[in-house]
Amino acid sequence: MKAESLDKNSLDKNSLDKHSLGKHSLSKERLRLWLRMLRVTRQVESELRERLRTEHDSTLPRFDVMAALYAAEEGLKMNELSKRLRVSNGNVTGIIDRLVEDGAVERIAIEGDRRATRVCLTVAGRETFRGMAVEHERWINALFEGVSEEDAHHIGELLHRLPASPSDAH
C-alpha cells in the first residue's frame, strides 16, 4: 500500500513538474523576448544618440523635448511636458533652459498664473526639429532595413498587446 501511494505521489509530482515546466518554459521565453527587446532598444538608442550628437550637435532628450513641443503647436506647460516625457520637471527645465538660450524655444507667461509658463518651439526651433525629424526617420528606416513592412506591422500589433503601464498588467 505504501509503495502504491509513493508511486502515485511520484506520478503526481512528475505531472506537476511537467505542468510547471510548461509554464516555466513560457516564462523563460518571455524573459528571452524581453532581453532581445532591451538589447535592440539599447543598440538603436545608442546609434541615435551618436548620430544626433555628431550630425546635429544635439542629444536624444533634447530631441524628445522638441518632438513633444512640435506635436503641441500651442506649446505645453512645463508639468505637462514632464508628464508626456515621463521625466522629472528638473530634467525638463535644464533642457528647456538650453533650448531657450539657443533660440529654439520660448517661454510664455500664462495669464492669471504667475508661477506657470507655457513653452513652445520658435519658428527657428520648428525648422530645426523638422530637419532632425527627417534625419531621425531615415536613420530608423536604415537601422530596421531587414524588417519588411508586413513584419513591422505584425510586430507592432504584437507589441500593442503588452500593457502600456504596469497597472494595466493586473
Phi and psi in degrees as GROMACS dihedral restraints (atoms count N, CA, C in turn):
[ dihedral_restraints ]
;  ai    aj    ak    al  type     phi  dphi    fc
    3     4     5     6     1   -63.8    20    10
    4     5     6     7     1   -41.1    20    10
    6     7     8     9     1   -61.5    20    10
    7     8     9    10     1   -39.6    20    10
    9    10    11    12     1   -64.1    20    10
   10    11    12    13     1   -45.0    20    10
   12    13    14    15     1   -70.2    20    10
   13    14    15    16     1   -32.2    20    10
   15    16    17    18     1   -63.6    20    10
   16    17    18    19     1   -46.0    20    10
   18    19    20    21     1   -61.3    20    10
   19    20    21    22     1   -41.8    20    10
   21    22    23    24     1   -63.4    20    10
   22    23    24    25     1   -43.9    20    10
   24    25    26    27     1   -63.5    20    10
   25    26    27    28     1   -39.4    20    10
   27    28    29    30     1   -63.4    20    10
   28    29    30    31     1   -43.4    20    10
   30    31    32    33     1   -63.6    20    10
   31    32    33    34     1   -44.0    20    10
   33    34    35    36     1   -61.5    20    10
   34    35    36    37     1   -42.3    20    10
   36    37    38    39     1   -64.1    20    10
   37    38    39    40     1   -43.6    20    10
   39    40    41    42     1   -62.6    20    10
   40    41    42    43     1   -42.1    20    10
   42    43    44    45     1   -62.1    20    10
   43    44    45    46     1   -43.2    20    10
   45    46    47    48     1   -61.7    20    10
   46    47    48    49     1   -44.5    20    10
   48    49    50    51     1   -60.9    20    10
   49    50    51    52     1   -42.0    20    10
   51    52    53    54     1   -64.8    20    10
   52    53    54    55     1   -40.7    20    10
   54    55    56    57     1   -63.6    20    10
   55    56    57    58     1   -46.2    20    10
   57    58    59    60     1   -63.2    20    10
   58    59    60    61     1   -38.4    20    10
   60    61    62    63     1   -60.8    20    10
   61    62    63    64     1   -39.4    20    10
   63    64    65    66     1   -60.3    20    10
   64    65    66    67     1   -46.2    20    10
   66    67    68    69     1   -67.1    20    10
   67    68    69    70     1   -40.2    20    10
   69    70    71    72     1   -60.3    20    10
   70    71    72    73     1   -42.3    20    10
   72    73    74    75     1   -63.0    20    10
   73    74    75    76     1   -43.4    20    10
   75    76    77    78     1   -64.0    20    10
   76    77    78    79     1   -42.0    20    10
   78    79    80    81     1   -60.0    20    10
   79    80    81    82     1   -44.9    20    10
   81    82    83    84     1   -64.8    20    10
   82    83    84    85     1   -39.5    20    10
   84    85    86    87     1   -65.1    20    10
   85    86    87    88     1   -39.8    20    10
   87    88    89    90     1   -65.4    20    10
   88    89    90    91     1   -38.6    20    10
   90    91    92    93     1   -62.8    20    10
   91    92    93    94     1   -44.8    20    10
   93    94    95    96     1   -62.0    20    10
   94    95    96    97     1   -39.2    20    10
   96    97    98    99     1   -61.0    20    10
   97    98    99   100     1   -47.3    20    10
   99   100   101   102     1   -58.3    20    10
  100   101   102   103     1   -44.7    20    10
  102   103   104   105     1   -64.3    20    10
  103   104   105   106     1   -38.3    20    10
  105   106   107   108     1   -64.2    20    10
  106   107   108   109     1   -45.6    20    10
  108   109   110   111     1   -61.4    20    10
  109   110   111   112     1   -42.3    20    10
  111   112   113   114     1   -63.3    20    10
  112   113   114   115     1   -44.5    20    10
  114   115   116   117     1   -61.2    20    10
  115   116   117   118     1   -47.0    20    10
  117   118   119   120     1   -62.9    20    10
  118   119   120   121     1   -44.3    20    10
  120   121   122   123     1   -59.5    20    10
  121   122   123   124     1   -46.0    20    10
  123   124   125   126     1   -63.8    20    10
  124   125   126   127     1   -40.9    20    10
  126   127   128   129     1   -64.7    20    10
  127   128   129   130     1   -45.7    20    10
  129   130   131   132     1   -65.7    20    10
  130   131   132   133     1   -45.7    20    10
  132   133   134   135     1   -58.6    20    10
  133   134   135   136     1   -43.0    20    10
  135   136   137   138     1   -61.1    20    10
  136   137   138   139     1   -44.9    20    10
  138   139   140   141     1   -63.8    20    10
  139   140   141   142     1   -43.3    20    10
  141   142   143   144     1   -63.9    20    10
  142   143   144   145     1   -43.3    20    10
  144   145   146   147     1   -58.2    20    10
  145   146   147   148     1   -45.5    20    10
  147   148   149   150     1   -63.4    20    10
  148   149   150   151     1   -45.7    20    10
  150   151   152   153     1   -67.9    20    10
  151   152   153   154     1   -40.6    20    10
  153   154   155   156     1   -62.3    20    10
  154   155   156   157     1   -40.1    20    10
  156   157   158   159     1   -65.7    20    10
  157   158   159   160     1   -49.0    20    10
  159   160   161   162     1   -79.9    20    10
  160   161   162   163     1   -33.4    20    10
  162   163   164   165     1   -97.8    20    10
  163   164   165   166     1   -20.0    20    10
  165   166   167   168     1  -132.5    20    10
  166   167   168   169     1     6.2    20    10
  168   169   170   171     1    47.0    20    10
  169   170   171   172     1    47.9    20    10
  171   172   173   174     1  -134.8    20    10
  172   173   174   175     1   178.9    20    10
  174   175   176   177     1  -125.9    20    10
  175   176   177   178     1   163.4    20    10
  177   178   179   180     1   -66.0    20    10
  178   179   180   181     1   -43.2    20    10
  180   181   182   183     1   -60.4    20    10
  181   182   183   184     1   -38.4    20    10
  183   184   185   186     1   -64.1    20    10
  184   185   186   187     1   -43.2    20    10
  186   187   188   189     1   -59.8    20    10
  187   188   189   190     1   -44.6    20    10
  189   190   191   192     1   -62.1    20    10
  190   191   192   193     1   -42.1    20    10
  192   193   194   195     1   -62.9    20    10
  193   194   195   196     1   -46.2    20    10
  195   196   197   198     1   -63.7    20    10
  196   197   198   199     1   -37.4    20    10
  198   199   200   201     1   -63.4    20    10
  199   200   201   202     1   -43.4    20    10
  201   202   203   204     1   -64.2    20    10
  202   203   204   205     1   -41.1    20    10
  204   205   206   207     1   -71.3    20    10
  205   206   207   208     1   -34.2    20    10
  207   208   209   210     1   -63.1    20    10
  208   209   210   211     1   -40.0    20    10
  210   211   212   213     1   -71.1    20    10
  211   212   213   214     1   -25.9    20    10
  213   214   215   216     1  -106.7    20    10
  214   215   216   217     1    84.9    20    10
  216   217   218   219     1   -55.5    20    10
  217   218   219   220     1   -33.0    20    10
  219   220   221   222     1   -82.3    20    10
  220   221   222   223     1    -1.9    20    10
  222   223   224   225     1    87.8    20    10
  223   224   225   226     1   180.0    20    10
  225   226   227   228     1  -139.9    20    10
  226   227   228   229     1   150.1    20    10
  228   229   230   231     1   -69.1    20    10
  229   230   231   232     1   155.1    20    10
  231   232   233   234     1   -58.8    20    10
  232   233   234   235     1   -41.2    20    10
  234   235   236   237     1   -68.5    20    10
  235   236   237   238     1   -32.4    20    10
  237   238   239   240     1   -65.9    20    10
  238   239   240   241     1   -42.1    20    10
  240   241   242   243     1   -62.7    20    10
  241   242   243   244     1   -44.8    20    10
  243   244   245   246     1   -59.4    20    10
  244   245   246   247     1   -44.0    20    10
  246   247   248   249     1   -63.5    20    10
  247   248   249   250     1   -44.0    20    10
  249   250   251   252     1   -60.8    20    10
  250   251   252   253     1   -38.8    20    10
  252   253   254   255     1   -89.0    20    10
  253   254   255   256     1    -8.4    20    10
  255   256   257   258     1    57.7    20    10
  256   257   258   259     1    45.9    20    10
  258   259   260   261     1  -133.8    20    10
  259   260   261   262     1   169.6    20    10
  261   262   263   264     1   -74.5    20    10
  262   263   264   265     1   157.4    20    10
  264   265   266   267     1   -59.1    20    10
  265   266   267   268     1   -36.4    20    10
  267   268   269   270     1   -61.2    20    10
  268   269   270   271     1   -41.7    20    10
  270   271   272   273     1   -62.3    20    10
  271   272   273   274     1   -43.7    20    10
  273   274   275   276     1   -69.1    20    10
  274   275   276   277     1   -38.6    20    10
  276   277   278   279     1   -58.7    20    10
  277   278   279   280     1   -45.3    20    10
  279   280   281   282     1   -61.7    20    10
  280   281   282   283     1   -41.7    20    10
  282   283   284   285     1   -67.0    20    10
  283   284   285   286     1   -44.1    20    10
  285   286   287   288     1   -62.0    20    10
  286   287   288   289     1   -42.2    20    10
  288   289   290   291     1   -54.8    20    10
  289   290   291   292     1   -46.5    20    10
  291   292   293   294     1   -68.4    20    10
  292   293   294   295     1   -37.8    20    10
  294   295   296   297     1   -66.8    20    10
  295   296   297   298     1   -35.2    20    10
  297   298   299   300     1   -65.6    20    10
  298   299   300   301     1   -46.1    20    10
  300   301   302   303     1   -57.2    20    10
  301   302   303   304     1   -36.6    20    10
  303   304   305   306     1   -82.3    20    10
  304   305   306   307     1    -4.2    20    10
  306   307   308   309     1    78.7    20    10
  307   308   309   310     1    15.4    20    10
  309   310   311   312     1   -92.6    20    10
  310   311   312   313     1   -21.1    20    10
  312   313   314   315     1  -135.4    20    10
  313   314   315   316     1   148.9    20    10
  315   316   317   318     1  -127.1    20    10
  316   317   318   319     1   148.8    20    10
  318   319   320   321     1   -97.6    20    10
  319   320   321   322     1   135.7    20    10
  321   322   323   324     1  -124.2    20    10
  322   323   324   325     1   126.2    20    10
  324   325   326   327     1   -65.8    20    10
  325   326   327   328     1   143.3    20    10
  327   328   329   330     1   -98.2    20    10
  328   329   330   331     1   121.5    20    10
  330   331   332   333     1   -59.0    20    10
  331   332   333   334     1   133.7    20    10
  333   334   335   336     1    85.6    20    10
  334   335   336   337     1    -4.3    20    10
  336   337   338   339     1  -139.9    20    10
  337   338   339   340     1    92.8    20    10
  339   340   341   342     1   -64.7    20    10
  340   341   342   343     1   -24.4    20    10
  342   343   344   345     1   -84.0    20    10
  343   344   345   346     1   -24.7    20    10
  345   346   347   348     1   -97.2    20    10
  346   347   348   349     1   144.8    20    10
  348   349   350   351     1  -132.6    20    10
  349   350   351   352     1   153.5    20    10
  351   352   353   354     1  -105.2    20    10
  352   353   354   355     1   139.3    20    10
  354   355   356   357     1  -115.7    20    10
  355   356   357   358     1   141.2    20    10
  357   358   359   360     1  -147.7    20    10
  358   359   360   361     1   158.6    20    10
  360   361   362   363     1   -71.0    20    10
  361   362   363   364     1   141.7    20    10
  363   364   365   366     1   -78.5    20    10
  364   365   366   367     1   174.2    20    10
  366   367   368   369     1   -58.5    20    10
  367   368   369   370     1   -44.7    20    10
  369   370   371   372     1   -63.6    20    10
  370   371   372   373     1   -39.2    20    10
  372   373   374   375     1   -63.9    20    10
  373   374   375   376     1   -39.8    20    10
  375   376   377   378     1   -64.9    20    10
  376   377   378   379     1   -42.3    20    10
  378   379   380   381     1   -64.6    20    10
  379   380   381   382     1   -44.9    20    10
  381   382   383   384     1   -59.7    20    10
  382   383   384   385     1   -46.6    20    10
  384   385   386   387     1   -64.2    20    10
  385   386   387   388     1   -41.8    20    10
  387   388   389   390     1   -56.0    20    10
  388   389   390   391     1   -44.0    20    10
  390   391   392   393     1   -63.3    20    10
  391   392   393   394     1   -42.7    20    10
  393   394   395   396     1   -65.6    20    10
  394   395   396   397     1   -39.7    20    10
  396   397   398   399     1   -66.1    20    10
  397   398   399   400     1   -38.8    20    10
  399   400   401   402     1   -62.6    20    10
  400   401   402   403     1   -45.6    20    10
  402   403   404   405     1   -63.4    20    10
  403   404   405   406     1   -44.1    20    10
  405   406   407   408     1   -56.8    20    10
  406   407   408   409     1   -47.7    20    10
  408   409   410   411     1   -61.9    20    10
  409   410   411   412     1   -40.8    20    10
  411   412   413   414     1   -63.4    20    10
  412   413   414   415     1   -42.1    20    10
  414   415   416   417     1   -63.5    20    10
  415   416   417   418     1   -46.3    20    10
  417   418   419   420     1   -60.7    20    10
  418   419   420   421     1   -44.6    20    10
  420   421   422   423     1   -58.5    20    10
  421   422   423   424     1   -42.6    20    10
  423   424   425   426     1   -68.1    20    10
  424   425   426   427     1   -40.3    20    10
  426   427   428   429     1   -66.0    20    10
  427   428   429   430     1   -27.6    20    10
  429   430   431   432     1  -110.1    20    10
  430   431   432   433     1    24.9    20    10
  432   433   434   435     1   -61.7    20    10
  433   434   435   436     1   -22.4    20    10
  435   436   437   438     1   -79.9    20    10
  436   437   438   439     1    -2.3    20    10
  438   439   440   441     1  -103.2    20    10
  439   440   441   442     1   120.5    20    10
  441   442   443   444     1   -71.0    20    10
  442   443   444   445     1   165.0    20    10
  444   445   446   447     1   -59.6    20    10
  445   446   447   448     1   -42.8    20    10
  447   448   449   450     1   -62.9    20    10
  448   449   450   451     1   -44.9    20    10
  450   451   452   453     1   -64.3    20    10
  451   452   453   454     1   -41.5    20    10
  453   454   455   456     1   -61.0    20    10
  454   455   456   457     1   -42.8    20    10
  456   457   458   459     1   -63.5    20    10
  457   458   459   460     1   -45.8    20    10
  459   460   461   462     1   -64.5    20    10
  460   461   462   463     1   -45.4    20    10
  462   463   464   465     1   -61.7    20    10
  463   464   465   466     1   -42.0    20    10
  465   466   467   468     1   -59.1    20    10
  466   467   468   469     1   -44.1    20    10
  468   469   470   471     1   -62.1    20    10
  469   470   471   472     1   -42.9    20    10
  471   472   473   474     1   -62.9    20    10
  472   473   474   475     1   -42.3    20    10
  474   475   476   477     1   -67.4    20    10
  475   476   477   478     1   -28.9    20    10
  477   478   479   480     1   -66.6    20    10
  478   479   480   481     1   -18.7    20    10
  480   481   482   483     1   -73.3    20    10
  481   482   483   484     1   -21.4    20    10
  483   484   485   486     1   -73.3    20    10
  484   485   486   487     1   148.6    20    10
  486   487   488   489     1   -63.8    20    10
  487   488   489   490     1   140.4    20    10
  489   490   491   492     1   -73.0    20    10
  490   491   492   493     1   -27.0    20    10
  492   493   494   495     1  -144.9    20    10
  493   494   495   496     1   160.9    20    10
  495   496   497   498     1   -55.2    20    10
  496   497   498   499     1   -34.2    20    10
  498   499   500   501     1   -68.9    20    10
  499   500   501   502     1   -23.9    20    10
  501   502   503   504     1   -72.5    20    10
  502   503   504   505     1   -20.0    20    10
  504   505   506   507     1   -75.6    20    10
  505   506   507   508     1   -17.8    20    10
